[in-house]
Amino acid sequence: MNRFHELVALVQSFEKDFEKFFVKGNKSAGTRVRKHMNELKRKAQEVRNEIQAIKKTEDGEAQPK
């Protein structure tokens, strides 16, 4: 669950810039939102890779040799 909490905290840290861009129309905040979204994309890819590695390890151990 640690990974989940990391993702939640990451998304929550974007809130101010989302509000500034979408509610107030601040264009500089839009640039920061795009940067945040890239950071979220990288973090999501890390989680995906970790899941695949765990699945491969478990699959390898479950098969008889």
C-alpha positions in Angstrom: 0.0 0.0 0.0 3.0 2.3 0.3 3.1 2.8 -3.5 -0.6 3.7 -3.4 -0.1 6.3 -0.7 2.9 7.8 -2.7 0.7 8.2 -5.7 -2.1 9.8 -3.7 0.3 12.2 -2.1 1.8 13.1 -5.5 -1.6 13.8 -7.0 -2.7 15.9 -4.0 0.5 18.0 -4.3 -0.7 19.1 -7.8 -4.0 20.5 -6.5 -3.0 24.2 -6.2 -1.6 24.4 -9.8 -4.7 22.6 -11.2 -6.9 25.1 -9.5 -4.8 28.1 -10.7 -4.9 26.9 -14.3 -8.4 25.5 -14.6 -10.3 27.9 -12.3 -8.2 31.1 -12.5 -6.8 30.7 -16.0 -3.1 31.1 -15.0 -1.1 29.9 -18.0 2.1 29.5 -16.0 0.2 27.0 -13.7 -0.7 25.1 -16.9 3.0 24.6 -17.6 3.5 23.3 -14.1 0.4 21.0 -14.5 2.0 19.4 -17.6 5.2 18.9 -15.7 3.3 17.3 -12.8 1.5 15.0 -15.2 4.8 13.8 -16.7 6.0 13.1 -13.1 2.9 11.1 -12.5 3.4 9.2 -15.8 7.0 8.3 -14.7 5.8 7.2 -11.3 3.0 5.1 -12.8 5.5 3.4 -15.1 7.8 2.6 -12.1 4.8 0.9 -10.4 3.9 -1.0 -13.6 7.5 -2.3 -13.9 7.6 -3.3 -10.2 4.3 -5.2 -10.6 5.7 -7.1 -13.7 8.9 -7.9 -11.8 6.9 -9.3 -8.9 4.6 -11.3 -11.2 7.6 -12.8 -13.0 9.3 -13.8 -9.7 6.1 -15.4 -8.4 5.4 -17.2 -11.7 9.0 -18.5 -11.8 8.7 -19.9 -8.3 5.3 -21.4 -8.8 6.4 -23.6 -11.8 7.9 -27.0 -11.0 11.5 -27.4 -12.2 
